[in-house]
Amino acid sequence: MKKVLSLVAVAGMFTFVACGPSAAEKEAAAAAAAQIVTDSLAAVEAAAAEQAAADSTAAAAVAAEATRVADSTAAAAAAPAKGKGKK
């Protein structure tokens, strides 16, 4: 009985070891993980570039508005006051 149980235990251990992933499967899993990381980094860099472009456009719009207001104020100050003089 002991020999039979020992044989079953040894056979179970061999089966357990044989069911593990092979070296090729491990390599494929590592390559897939590396590809996921590469894709994620590329997506983050693309999003950062897009955000930088949006920030640049917004800053240009704010600068254009500030210039327009300054030009309008300067033009109003330089123009003579109509209708507010002595009669």
ChimeraX commands (.cxc) that place a marker at each C-alpha (Angstrom):
marker #1 position 0.00,0.00,0.00 radius 0.5
marker #1 position 2.85,2.38,0.85 radius 0.5
marker #1 position 4.49,1.68,-2.51 radius 0.5
marker #1 position 1.27,2.39,-4.37 radius 0.5
marker #1 position 0.77,5.70,-2.57 radius 0.5
marker #1 position 4.40,6.64,-3.16 radius 0.5
marker #1 position 4.03,5.84,-6.83 radius 0.5
marker #1 position 0.85,7.93,-7.06 radius 0.5
marker #1 position 2.59,10.81,-5.27 radius 0.5
marker #1 position 5.59,10.67,-7.59 radius 0.5
marker #1 position 3.33,10.49,-10.65 radius 0.5
marker #1 position 1.38,13.48,-9.32 radius 0.5
marker #1 position 4.57,15.50,-8.90 radius 0.5
marker #1 position 5.68,14.69,-12.46 radius 0.5
marker #1 position 2.26,15.67,-13.74 radius 0.5
marker #1 position 2.36,18.93,-11.80 radius 0.5
marker #1 position 5.79,19.83,-13.17 radius 0.5
marker #1 position 4.85,18.85,-16.71 radius 0.5
marker #1 position 1.74,21.08,-16.67 radius 0.5
marker #1 position 3.72,24.29,-16.10 radius 0.5
marker #1 position 4.34,26.76,-18.92 radius 0.5
marker #1 position 7.18,25.97,-21.29 radius 0.5
marker #1 position 10.10,28.29,-21.92 radius 0.5
marker #1 position 8.52,29.42,-25.20 radius 0.5
marker #1 position 5.26,30.24,-23.43 radius 0.5
marker #1 position 7.13,32.20,-20.77 radius 0.5
marker #1 position 9.03,34.12,-23.46 radius 0.5
marker #1 position 5.81,34.87,-25.34 radius 0.5
marker #1 position 4.18,36.15,-22.15 radius 0.5
marker #1 position 7.19,38.38,-21.42 radius 0.5
marker #1 position 7.13,39.74,-24.99 radius 0.5
marker #1 position 3.41,40.47,-24.71 radius 0.5
marker #1 position 3.95,42.29,-21.42 radius 0.5
marker #1 position 6.76,44.34,-22.96 radius 0.5
marker #1 position 4.53,45.24,-25.92 radius 0.5
marker #1 position 1.77,46.37,-23.55 radius 0.5
marker #1 position 4.22,48.61,-21.70 radius 0.5
marker #1 position 5.53,50.05,-24.97 radius 0.5
marker #1 position 2.01,50.74,-26.22 radius 0.5
marker #1 position 1.05,52.37,-22.92 radius 0.5
marker #1 position 4.10,54.64,-22.96 radius 0.5
marker #1 position 3.39,55.63,-26.56 radius 0.5
marker #1 position -0.21,56.47,-25.65 radius 0.5
marker #1 position 0.92,58.60,-22.70 radius 0.5
marker #1 position 3.44,60.47,-24.85 radius 0.5
marker #1 position 0.82,61.09,-27.53 radius 0.5
marker #1 position -1.63,62.40,-24.95 radius 0.5
marker #1 position 1.05,64.68,-23.49 radius 0.5
marker #1 position 1.86,66.07,-26.95 radius 0.5
marker #1 position -1.83,66.64,-27.64 radius 0.5
marker #1 position -2.26,68.42,-24.30 radius 0.5
marker #1 position 0.80,70.58,-24.99 radius 0.5
marker #1 position -0.64,71.58,-28.36 radius 0.5
marker #1 position -3.99,72.42,-26.75 radius 0.5
marker #1 position -2.25,74.47,-24.05 radius 0.5
marker #1 position -0.24,76.33,-26.69 radius 0.5
marker #1 position -3.38,77.14,-28.66 radius 0.5
marker #1 position -5.15,78.36,-25.54 radius 0.5
marker #1 position -2.18,80.54,-24.56 radius 0.5
marker #1 position -2.11,82.05,-28.05 radius 0.5
marker #1 position -5.84,82.84,-27.83 radius 0.5
marker #1 position -5.38,84.53,-24.44 radius 0.5
marker #1 position -2.45,86.57,-25.78 radius 0.5
marker #1 position -4.47,87.61,-28.85 radius 0.5
marker #1 position -7.38,88.71,-26.65 radius 0.5
marker #1 position -5.04,90.69,-24.39 radius 0.5
marker #1 position -3.51,92.40,-27.44 radius 0.5
marker #1 position -6.96,93.22,-28.82 radius 0.5
marker #1 position -8.04,94.76,-25.50 radius 0.5
marker #1 position -4.82,96.77,-25.21 radius 0.5
marker #1 position -5.14,98.05,-28.79 radius 0.5
marker #1 position -8.78,98.97,-28.22 radius 0.5
marker #1 position -7.95,100.81,-25.02 radius 0.5
marker #1 position -5.07,102.68,-26.68 radius 0.5
marker #1 position -7.28,103.64,-29.63 radius 0.5
marker #1 position -10.00,104.90,-27.31 radius 0.5
marker #1 position -7.50,106.98,-25.33 radius 0.5
marker #1 position -5.97,108.49,-28.48 radius 0.5
marker #1 position -9.29,109.44,-30.08 radius 0.5
marker #1 position -10.65,112.87,-29.22 radius 0.5
marker #1 position -13.74,112.89,-27.05 radius 0.5
marker #1 position -16.73,113.67,-29.24 radius 0.5
marker #1 position -19.55,115.67,-27.78 radius 0.5
marker #1 position -17.99,116.24,-24.43 radius 0.5
marker #1 position -16.39,119.57,-25.05 radius 0.5
marker #1 position -17.58,123.11,-24.13 radius 0.5
marker #1 position -20.51,124.55,-26.03 radius 0.5
marker link #1:1,2 radius 0.2
marker link #1:2,3 radius 0.2
marker link #1:3,4 radius 0.2
marker link #1:4,5 radius 0.2
marker link #1:5,6 radius 0.2
marker link #1:6,7 radius 0.2
marker link #1:7,8 radius 0.2
marker link #1:8,9 radius 0.2
marker link #1:9,10 radius 0.2
marker link #1:10,11 radius 0.2
marker link #1:11,12 radius 0.2
marker link #1:12,13 radius 0.2
marker link #1:13,14 radius 0.2
marker link #1:14,15 radius 0.2
marker link #1:15,16 radius 0.2
marker link #1:16,17 radius 0.2
marker link #1:17,18 radius 0.2
marker link #1:18,19 radius 0.2
marker link #1:19,20 radius 0.2
marker link #1:20,21 radius 0.2
marker link #1:21,22 radius 0.2
marker link #1:22,23 radius 0.2
marker link #1:23,24 radius 0.2
marker link #1:24,25 radius 0.2
marker link #1:25,26 radius 0.2
marker link #1:26,27 radius 0.2
marker link #1:27,28 radius 0.2
marker link #1:28,29 radius 0.2
marker link #1:29,30 radius 0.2
marker link #1:30,31 radius 0.2
marker link #1:31,32 radius 0.2
marker link #1:32,33 radius 0.2
marker link #1:33,34 radius 0.2
marker link #1:34,35 radius 0.2
marker link #1:35,36 radius 0.2
marker link #1:36,37 radius 0.2
marker link #1:37,38 radius 0.2
marker link #1:38,39 radius 0.2
marker link #1:39,40 radius 0.2
marker link #1:40,41 radius 0.2
marker link #1:41,42 radius 0.2
marker link #1:42,43 radius 0.2
marker link #1:43,44 radius 0.2
marker link #1:44,45 radius 0.2
marker link #1:45,46 radius 0.2
marker link #1:46,47 radius 0.2
marker link #1:47,48 radius 0.2
marker link #1:48,49 radius 0.2
marker link #1:49,50 radius 0.2
marker link #1:50,51 radius 0.2
marker link #1:51,52 radius 0.2
marker link #1:52,53 radius 0.2
marker link #1:53,54 radius 0.2
marker link #1:54,55 radius 0.2
marker link #1:55,56 radius 0.2
marker link #1:56,57 radius 0.2
marker link #1:57,58 radius 0.2
marker link #1:58,59 radius 0.2
marker link #1:59,60 radius 0.2
marker link #1:60,61 radius 0.2
marker link #1:61,62 radius 0.2
marker link #1:62,63 radius 0.2
marker link #1:63,64 radius 0.2
marker link #1:64,65 radius 0.2
marker link #1:65,66 radius 0.2
marker link #1:66,67 radius 0.2
marker link #1:67,68 radius 0.2
marker link #1:68,69 radius 0.2
marker link #1:69,70 radius 0.2
marker link #1:70,71 radius 0.2
marker link #1:71,72 radius 0.2
marker link #1:72,73 radius 0.2
marker link #1:73,74 radius 0.2
marker link #1:74,75 radius 0.2
marker link #1:75,76 radius 0.2
marker link #1:76,77 radius 0.2
marker link #1:77,78 radius 0.2
marker link #1:78,79 radius 0.2
marker link #1:79,80 radius 0.2
marker link #1:80,81 radius 0.2
marker link #1:81,82 radius 0.2
marker link #1:82,83 radius 0.2
marker link #1:83,84 radius 0.2
marker link #1:84,85 radius 0.2
marker link #1:85,86 radius 0.2
marker link #1:86,87 radius 0.2
view
